[in-house]
């Protein structure tokens, strides 16, 4: 599992280590890892032209000491000083190793093979300062590989927000721990490939953000045993679809059946369409309370104005609410439920629930998903370029398997059915939503292979995603 920590937590852990080490030892430890990554990104180090963009803080010192190591291996290293001062010991060490301060930053950048962004790092707030903007643009336009030190300058380490212009790196080398902004959009798009350098930090067990990997999801997924029957595997009820959107019901049922449900009870007006595609479905005209035994409900995909939300929320089993079910959702009614609730909005739906605009949610995704989880006392899966899953309290999970090919009509309906099946199987809401998002993204990658994909293709690919996760 990847874990990410806030800046203040990392700073405190760094202070503990620095108190036990000689002055500057921790910085040199970080710089060694940075230099190793930079060397691996060059076709050859000897004769390579490396430019360091050096700010005033320790981030600039990391870049300078990494430059020392590259210079000693024969690289031509130039420093562009962008802050009010430079790390004195680091700059002296670079000059002693044969590096230099660039007379003309733009000329140096035009000839660079690799550029190291050491301008602001994790302590920065807001976008790049005006004097750094033209230099960063020249670095990007040069065609050189651009490596960020700890975090691309100009992005917010704790939130993933980007206010103003920021460095767009090809790779980011981060020290001690991932920072939330490296995993969450919009900042994640600026980070490029991530490399974590272990510098010996002792971090608390509860991170700010975490991202599941194959092994973590494999441990969560239910596996039937010899005595399993459909109820032990989980029966999920789905209230979805309408005369206008019968396909939403079909897709939600598809996600549930291929998500491992022992059985699916469908309630709604699209029963004929569901049975034509999935004859094993148990169809009922409604209301949901009379449909029969279920261990979780999913309500909302393509529902339109069809009633049923209040009926489902009154049940004593876990409930997932999506799409049309989210409209006019009462926070007090959700908080008062005796069983868990999962909400799965996209940014527009989240904005409506929060009384704001979509752009606000997309620019501050981490804050928005936490606010929703707290307001409704529910687990919230915020869909988007990076899907976030927030429980009412505890670490937010970011899904690492998402792909732009999921931006297609109906894919959210598949995700709802899939996650509902995991709730019915007994997974905790945070785990069900996280594992559902992970499998959903993996299935989309299977289905697309970098080509257009439809939601029904994602559902069909779910068994393959399960096999991949369980095989490691």
PAMARFI-162163 format. One line per field, with one value per residue (C-alpha): x, z, y; residue in one letter. Coordinates in nm, 4 decimals. Layout:
<atoms>
c1 = X;...
c3 = Z;...
c2 = Y;...
r = A;...
</atoms>
This chain:
<atoms>
c1 = 0.0000;0.1201;0.0740;0.0925;0.1460;0.0928;0.3892;0.3806;0.3968;0.6917;0.8684;0.8315;0.9681;1.2601;1.3410;1.3613;1.6080;1.8161;1.8583;2.0443;2.2591;2.5498;2.4526;2.3494;2.3519;1.9790;1.9972;2.2891;2.0950;1.8024;2.0351;2.1966;1.8597;1.7768;2.1075;2.0590;1.7179;1.8499;2.1378;1.8909;1.6950;2.0006;2.1317;2.4742;2.5898;2.9373;2.9068;2.5359;2.4204;2.2260;2.0631;1.9537;1.6728;1.7661;1.5368;1.6179;1.5157;1.6315;1.4736;1.7411;2.0040;1.8862;1.9220;2.2711;2.4034;2.2531;2.4319;2.7590;2.7216;2.6369;2.9282;3.1679;3.0505;3.1355;2.8118;2.8258;2.6128;2.4877;2.2841;2.0200;1.9696;1.6068;1.5708;1.6891;1.9756;2.1171;2.2090;2.5666;2.7235;2.5469;2.6514;3.0111;3.0161;2.8819;3.1439;3.4119;3.2992;3.3325;2.9764;2.9003;2.6379;2.4769;2.5529;2.2572;1.9793;1.7973;2.1070;2.1840;1.8272;1.8214;2.1147;2.0081;1.9539;1.7994;1.6567;1.6119;1.3306;1.4506;1.2620;1.0104;0.9149;0.6749;0.6925;0.5602;0.2134;0.0394;0.1754;0.5231;0.6536;0.6474;1.0261;1.0359;0.7613;0.9624;1.2506;1.0196;0.8518;1.1935;1.2794;0.9589;1.0098;1.3689;1.2678;1.4949;1.3785;1.2370;1.2727;1.1009;1.2608;1.0111;0.7166;0.6693;0.7146;0.3874;0.1529;0.0112;0.1674;-0.1172;-0.4232;-0.3261;-0.4538;-0.2797;-0.3177;-0.1433;0.1407;0.3401;0.6147;0.5029;0.7583;0.8364;0.9309;0.9183;1.1616;1.0042;1.1723;1.0617;0.6933;0.4506;0.2654;-0.1111;-0.0590;0.1461;-0.1521;-0.4478;-0.5481;-0.5029;-0.1493;-0.0945;-0.0931;0.2058;0.4156;0.4868;0.6369;0.6907;1.0046;1.0158;1.3537;1.3693;1.5567;1.4796;1.1745;0.9589;0.6026;0.2764;0.0623;-0.2355;-0.1569;-0.3489;-0.4066;-0.3493;-0.3611;-0.4321;-0.2195;-0.2951;-0.2048;-0.4199;-0.7259;-0.6666;-0.6870;-1.0229;-1.1987;-1.4399;-1.3700;-1.6479;-1.5825;-1.7405;-2.0428;-2.1127;-2.4601;-2.6036;-2.6829;-2.3374;-2.1907;-2.4262;-2.7561;-2.7663;-3.0829;-3.0718;-3.3242;-3.2299;-3.3427;-3.6539;-3.8576;-3.6126;-3.2935;-3.3439;-2.9777;-2.8661;-3.0437;-2.8793;-2.5334;-2.5763;-2.6953;-2.4025;-2.1581;-2.3157;-2.3250;-1.9673;-1.8664;-1.9250;-2.2822;-2.4525;-2.7748;-2.9200;-3.2738;-3.3793;-3.6623;-3.7831;-3.9496;-3.6642;-3.7224;-3.7694;-3.4433;-3.2591;-3.3947;-3.3155;-2.9488;-2.9274;-3.1961;-3.0559;-3.1720;-3.4591;-3.6983;-3.9662;-4.2109;-4.1574;-4.1586;-3.8092;-3.9287;-4.1332;-3.8698;-3.7234;-3.4123;-3.1009;-2.7759;-2.7193;-2.9066;-2.7917;-3.0213;-3.0032;-2.8530;-3.0958;-3.3720;-3.5189;-3.8140;-3.9022;-3.9598;-3.7731;-3.4915;-3.6754;-3.7835;-3.4269;-3.2790;-3.5267;-3.3765;-3.1312;-2.8690;-2.5858;-2.7044;-2.5173;-2.6733;-2.5691;-2.6778;-3.0483;-3.0716;-2.8412;-3.0789;-3.2332;-3.0643;-3.1228;-2.8010;-2.9963;-3.1772;-2.8479;-2.6771;-2.9722;-2.9519;-2.8665;-2.6553;-2.3707;-2.4278;-2.2026;-2.2491;-2.0881;-2.1169;-1.9194;-1.7957;-2.1186;-2.3330;-2.0913;-2.1148;-2.4947;-2.4750;-2.2292;-2.4095;-2.1165;-2.0047;-1.8343;-1.5108;-1.4756;-1.5013;-1.2558;-0.9972;-1.0131;-1.1084;-0.9596;-1.1349;-1.4640;-1.4761;-1.3919;-1.6588;-1.9218;-1.8264;-1.8491;-2.1750;-2.3576;-2.1836;-2.1247;-1.8454;-1.8134;-1.6646;-1.5932;-1.5551;-1.3198;-0.9707;-0.8516;-1.1322;-1.1227;-1.2914;-1.3431;-1.4920;-1.6536;-1.3200;-0.9803;-0.7506;-0.8856;-0.8063;-0.7082;-0.7636;-0.4515;-0.6121;-0.8269;-0.8035;-0.9519;-1.1306;-1.3742;-1.5124;-1.7961;-2.1718;-2.2787;-1.9413;-2.0569;-2.3594;-2.1266;-1.9215;-2.2339;-2.3416;-1.9905;-1.9479;-2.2953;-2.2022;-1.8969;-2.1122;-2.3513;-2.0586;-1.9796;-1.6984;-1.6848;-1.8020;-1.4531;-1.3127;-1.6040;-1.5833;-1.2031;-1.1898;-1.4779;-1.3020;-0.9765;-1.1365;-1.3433;-1.0335;-0.8440;-1.1329;-1.1406;-0.7707;-0.8365;-1.1265;-0.9726;-0.6090;-0.5759;-0.8807;-1.2383;-1.4402;-1.8082;-1.9486;-2.0738;-1.7162;-1.5954;-1.8512;-1.7467;-1.3823;-1.4431;-1.3675;-1.0295;-0.9605;-1.0436;-0.8034;-0.5258;-0.5643;-0.5740;-0.2750;-0.0690
c3 = 0.0000;-0.0803;0.2097;0.1988;0.4853;0.5377;0.5291;0.9031;0.9749;0.7410;0.8834;1.2381;1.1350;0.9564;1.2682;1.4770;1.2344;1.1930;1.5703;1.5598;1.2513;1.1688;1.0197;0.6551;0.6572;0.5888;0.2931;0.1450;0.1942;-0.0033;-0.2684;-0.3211;-0.4097;-0.6331;-0.8189;-0.8702;-1.0289;-1.2486;-1.3663;-1.4596;-1.6751;-1.8804;-2.1688;-2.0139;-1.7297;-1.8605;-2.0887;-2.0123;-1.9623;-1.6394;-1.5244;-1.1631;-1.0921;-0.7373;-0.4915;-0.1480;0.0696;0.1446;-0.1808;-0.3615;-0.1367;-0.2362;-0.6021;-0.5476;-0.3668;-0.6333;-0.8884;-0.7024;-0.7492;-1.1174;-1.1757;-1.0156;-1.2703;-1.5590;-1.6204;-1.7010;-1.4248;-1.4224;-1.1474;-1.2136;-0.8885;-0.8542;-0.4857;-0.2682;-0.1591;-0.2294;0.0121;0.0874;0.1600;-0.1350;-0.3772;-0.2535;-0.2943;-0.6505;-0.7496;-0.5904;-0.7969;-1.1236;-1.1524;-1.2228;-1.1921;-1.5323;-1.6823;-1.9200;-1.7820;-2.1150;-2.3080;-2.0496;-2.0630;-2.4430;-2.4396;-2.1360;-2.1367;-1.7879;-1.5676;-1.1918;-1.0329;-0.6869;-0.6692;-0.3846;-0.2994;-0.0226;0.1699;-0.1188;-0.1264;-0.4337;-0.7867;-0.9065;-0.8374;-1.1467;-1.1881;-1.2042;-1.4650;-1.7827;-1.6646;-1.6004;-1.9382;-2.1054;-1.9204;-2.0405;-2.3980;-2.4092;-2.4496;-2.1599;-1.9026;-1.6109;-1.2619;-0.9609;-0.6175;-0.3601;-0.5316;-0.8498;-0.7570;-0.7515;-0.6426;-0.2929;-0.1190;0.1274;-0.0949;-0.4570;-0.5477;-0.8105;-0.7870;-1.0760;-1.2875;-1.1720;-1.2920;-1.5053;-1.4351;-1.6213;-1.2885;-0.9222;-0.6639;-0.3199;0.0128;0.3147;0.2242;-0.0514;-0.0093;-0.0798;-0.3703;-0.5539;-0.5625;-0.6106;-0.9123;-1.0315;-0.8850;-0.9699;-1.3396;-1.2758;-1.0971;-1.3749;-1.2697;-0.8949;-0.7186;-0.3387;-0.1646;0.1841;0.4131;0.7380;0.8662;1.1446;1.0456;1.2370;1.1495;1.0242;0.7012;0.5528;0.2220;0.1100;-0.2210;-0.2371;-0.4493;-0.5919;-0.2726;-0.0570;-0.2771;-0.3004;0.0798;0.0746;-0.1988;-0.0865;-0.2056;-0.1966;-0.0076;-0.0290;0.1860;0.0178;-0.1150;-0.2763;0.0589;0.1996;-0.1164;-0.0843;-0.2394;-0.3615;-0.4423;-0.7245;-0.7737;-1.1008;-1.4509;-1.5869;-1.9046;-2.0387;-1.9116;-1.8988;-1.9876;-1.6513;-1.4821;-1.7128;-1.6486;-1.2708;-1.2660;-1.4895;-1.2463;-0.9521;-1.1160;-1.2391;-0.9087;-0.7287;-0.6022;-0.5176;-0.6567;-0.7714;-0.6969;-0.9408;-0.8610;-1.1228;-1.4603;-1.6679;-1.5701;-1.9284;-2.0429;-1.7423;-1.7952;-2.1656;-2.0782;-1.7441;-1.7027;-1.3618;-1.2125;-0.9610;-1.0858;-0.8706;-0.9545;-0.6158;-0.3797;-0.2591;0.0901;-0.0634;-0.3083;-0.0737;0.1334;0.0411;0.2209;0.0535;-0.1689;-0.4657;-0.5746;-0.8247;-1.1671;-1.4356;-1.1765;-1.2932;-1.0740;-0.9819;-0.6041;-0.3765;-0.2125;0.1176;0.1202;0.0702;0.3234;0.5794;0.5487;0.8011;0.5471;0.3788;0.1011;-0.1925;-0.3399;-0.6859;-0.9645;-0.9479;-0.5961;-0.4750;-0.5684;-0.2624;-0.0336;0.3297;0.5373;0.8598;0.7137;0.6026;0.9364;1.1221;0.9383;1.1543;0.8748;0.6643;0.3589;0.0563;-0.1728;-0.5190;-0.6783;-0.9680;-0.9343;-1.0581;-0.8172;-0.5336;-0.6100;-0.5871;-0.2512;-0.1207;-0.2669;-0.4822;-0.8455;-1.0232;-1.0817;-0.7080;-0.6366;-0.9124;-0.7886;-0.4254;-0.4505;-0.1186;0.0817;-0.1005;-0.0412;0.3278;0.3652;0.2098;0.4244;0.7394;0.6435;0.5606;0.8060;0.5091;0.3038;-0.0093;-0.3372;-0.5417;-0.9039;-1.1362;-1.2773;-0.9427;-0.7610;-0.3865;-0.1154;0.2198;0.5335;0.7962;0.9816;0.8852;0.5825;0.2402;-0.0242;-0.3754;-0.6537;-0.8657;-1.1472;-1.3078;-1.6802;-1.9026;-2.0983;-1.8046;-1.9033;-2.0909;-2.0342;-1.7990;-1.6465;-1.3126;-1.3212;-1.3500;-1.0577;-0.8432;-0.9045;-0.8460;-0.5191;-0.4063;-0.4564;-0.2328;0.0341;0.0165;0.0577;0.3909;0.3118;0.5202;0.3258;0.2934;0.1706;-0.0646;-0.2292;-0.2541;-0.3941;-0.6294;-0.7716;-0.8056;-0.9947;-1.2058;-1.3231;-1.3850;-1.5887;-1.8008;-1.8765;-1.9748;-2.1970;-2.3639;-2.4379;-2.5318;-2.7578;-2.7087;-2.4594;-2.3624;-2.0141;-2.1085;-2.2067;-1.8618;-1.6982;-1.9196;-1.8212;-1.4440;-1.4070;-1.5704;-1.3241;-1.0356;-1.1704;-1.2111;-0.8546;-0.7034;-0.9052;-0.8038
c2 = 0.0000;0.3486;0.5875;0.9668;1.2096;1.5798;1.8152;1.8836;1.5098;1.4612;1.7658;1.6324;1.2921;1.4593;1.6631;1.3450;1.1893;1.5050;1.5293;1.1982;1.2632;1.4947;1.8292;1.7920;1.4105;1.3742;1.6138;1.4199;1.0969;1.2404;1.3838;1.0442;0.8938;1.1883;1.1600;0.7856;0.8435;1.1248;0.9068;0.6339;0.8773;0.9769;0.7686;0.8224;1.0446;1.1280;1.4306;1.4844;1.8421;1.8887;2.2134;2.2645;2.5120;2.6127;2.7872;2.9272;2.6335;2.2838;2.1706;2.3688;2.2121;1.8628;1.9606;2.1031;1.7965;1.5699;1.7866;1.7262;1.3511;1.3856;1.6251;1.3782;1.1218;1.3512;1.5402;1.9091;2.0635;2.4230;2.5868;2.8511;3.0417;3.1496;3.2302;3.5155;3.2945;2.9497;2.6708;2.7796;2.4414;2.2780;2.5500;2.5386;2.1617;2.1895;2.4461;2.2302;1.9312;2.1254;2.2563;2.6194;2.8884;2.9520;3.2920;3.2664;3.0419;3.0219;2.9193;2.6502;2.5195;2.5126;2.2684;2.0606;1.6856;1.6866;1.9630;1.9287;2.1331;2.2364;2.5657;2.5314;2.1719;2.0700;2.3964;2.6056;2.7584;2.8924;2.8823;2.9700;3.3171;3.5421;3.5447;3.1636;3.1242;3.2062;2.9869;2.6907;2.7403;2.7382;2.4165;2.2527;2.3726;2.2508;1.8881;1.7885;1.5344;1.7346;1.5846;1.7426;1.7284;1.5965;1.7709;1.9759;2.3411;2.5325;2.2519;2.2042;1.9054;1.8514;1.8908;1.8329;2.1788;2.3914;2.7683;2.9376;2.8034;2.5001;2.2705;1.9757;1.7068;1.3875;1.2283;1.3257;1.1918;1.2250;1.1618;0.9618;0.9390;1.0218;1.3488;1.3652;1.6051;1.3436;1.1074;1.3412;1.5476;1.8080;1.7998;1.4342;1.5235;1.7493;1.4848;1.2347;0.9011;0.8728;0.7511;0.7175;0.7426;0.5918;0.8326;0.6509;0.8400;0.6941;0.7852;0.7345;0.4310;0.6357;0.8237;1.1125;0.9304;0.5741;0.3911;0.0182;-0.2133;-0.5586;-0.7457;-0.5179;-0.5664;-0.9430;-0.9644;-0.7863;-0.9817;-1.2546;-1.6080;-1.8700;-2.1927;-2.5358;-2.4544;-2.1204;-2.0515;-1.7408;-1.5825;-1.6448;-1.4917;-1.1956;-1.0939;-0.7358;-0.5452;-0.2927;-0.0140;0.1479;0.2311;0.3935;0.3958;0.6522;0.4828;0.1050;0.0510;0.1899;-0.0992;-0.3529;-0.2090;-0.1934;-0.5546;-0.6525;-0.4940;-0.6742;-1.0169;-0.9922;-0.8396;-1.1671;-1.1374;-1.4655;-1.3220;-0.9921;-0.8756;-0.6069;-0.3643;-0.1170;-0.0673;-0.2141;-0.5759;-0.6993;-0.5401;-0.6850;-1.0370;-1.0266;-0.9703;-1.1524;-1.4197;-1.5209;-1.1897;-1.1999;-0.9310;-0.7680;-0.4908;-0.3240;-0.1560;-0.2479;-0.3464;-0.6294;-0.7575;-1.0183;-1.0644;-0.8698;-0.7953;-0.4567;-0.2146;-0.0079;0.2732;0.5544;0.4729;0.5952;0.6171;0.9454;1.0403;0.6818;0.6570;0.4210;0.6169;0.6674;0.3019;0.1809;0.4225;0.2901;-0.0601;-0.2029;-0.3162;-0.1228;0.1082;0.2593;0.5737;0.6914;0.9264;1.0223;0.8815;1.1584;1.4363;1.6057;1.3557;1.4541;1.4463;1.3910;1.0889;0.9347;0.9996;0.8458;0.5133;0.2078;0.0599;0.2059;0.4222;0.4746;0.7749;0.7689;1.1149;1.2549;1.6136;1.7701;1.5684;1.6388;2.0108;1.9956;1.8160;2.0761;2.3754;2.4830;2.4534;2.1645;2.3574;2.4121;2.0389;1.9495;2.1986;2.0805;1.7151;1.6048;1.8748;1.8153;1.4390;1.4844;1.7496;1.5240;1.2250;1.4352;1.6047;1.2806;1.0470;0.8179;0.6702;0.8857;0.7675;1.0793;0.9713;1.1516;1.1669;1.0376;0.8604;0.9278;0.7221;0.8944;0.7356;0.9597;0.9457;0.8072;0.8064;0.8898;0.6298;0.7290;0.4797;0.4176;0.2159;0.4824;0.5483;0.8215;0.5476;0.5241;0.8652;0.7006;0.6807;0.4049;0.3189;0.4613;0.2301;-0.0688;0.0617;0.0971;-0.2605;-0.3914;-0.2019;-0.3074;-0.6724;-0.6258;-0.4603;-0.7537;-0.9928;-0.8299;-0.5889;-0.2723;0.0344;0.1853;-0.1461;-0.2207;0.1215;0.1109;-0.2422;-0.1647;0.1399;-0.0560;-0.3476;-0.1079;0.0791;-0.2425;-0.3828;-0.0677;-0.1108;-0.4733;-0.3757;-0.0732;-0.1627;0.2056;0.1939;0.3197;0.1185;0.1073;0.0506;-0.2964;-0.3866;-0.2813;-0.5096;-0.7992;-0.7459;-0.7591;-1.1335;-1.0727;-0.7913;-1.0259;-1.2868;-1.0302;-0.9065;-1.2530;-1.3751;-1.0722
r = X;X;X;X;X;X;X;X;X;X;X;X;X;X;X;X;X;X;X;X;X;X;X;X;X;X;X;X;X;X;X;X;X;X;X;X;X;X;X;X;X;X;X;X;X;X;X;X;X;X;X;X;X;X;X;X;X;X;X;X;X;X;X;X;X;X;X;X;X;X;X;X;X;X;X;X;X;X;X;X;X;X;X;X;X;X;X;X;X;X;X;X;X;X;X;X;X;X;X;X;X;X;X;X;X;X;X;X;X;X;X;X;X;X;X;X;X;X;X;X;X;X;X;X;X;X;X;X;X;X;X;X;X;X;X;X;X;X;X;X;X;X;X;X;X;X;X;X;X;X;X;X;X;X;X;X;X;X;X;X;X;X;X;X;X;X;X;X;X;X;X;X;X;X;X;X;X;X;X;X;X;X;X;X;X;X;X;X;X;X;X;X;X;X;X;X;X;X;X;X;X;X;X;X;X;X;X;X;X;X;X;X;X;X;X;X;X;X;X;X;X;X;X;X;X;X;X;X;X;X;X;X;X;X;X;X;X;X;X;X;X;X;X;X;X;X;X;X;X;X;X;X;X;X;X;X;X;X;X;X;X;X;X;X;X;X;X;X;X;X;X;X;X;X;X;X;X;X;X;X;X;X;X;X;X;X;X;X;X;X;X;X;X;X;X;X;X;X;X;X;X;X;X;X;X;X;X;X;X;X;X;X;X;X;X;X;X;X;X;X;X;X;X;X;X;X;X;X;X;X;X;X;X;X;X;X;X;X;X;X;X;X;X;X;X;X;X;X;X;X;X;X;X;X;X;X;X;X;X;X;X;X;X;X;X;X;X;X;X;X;X;X;X;X;X;X;X;X;X;X;X;X;X;X;X;X;X;X;X;X;X;X;X;X;X;X;X;X;X;X;X;X;X;X;X;X;X;X;X;X;X;X;X;X;X;X;X;X;X;X;X;X;X;X;X;X;X;X;X;X;X;X;X;X;X;X;X;X;X;X;X;X;X;X;X;X;X;X;X;X;X;X;X;X;X;X;X;X;X;X;X;X;X;X;X;X;X;X;X;X;X;X
</atoms>
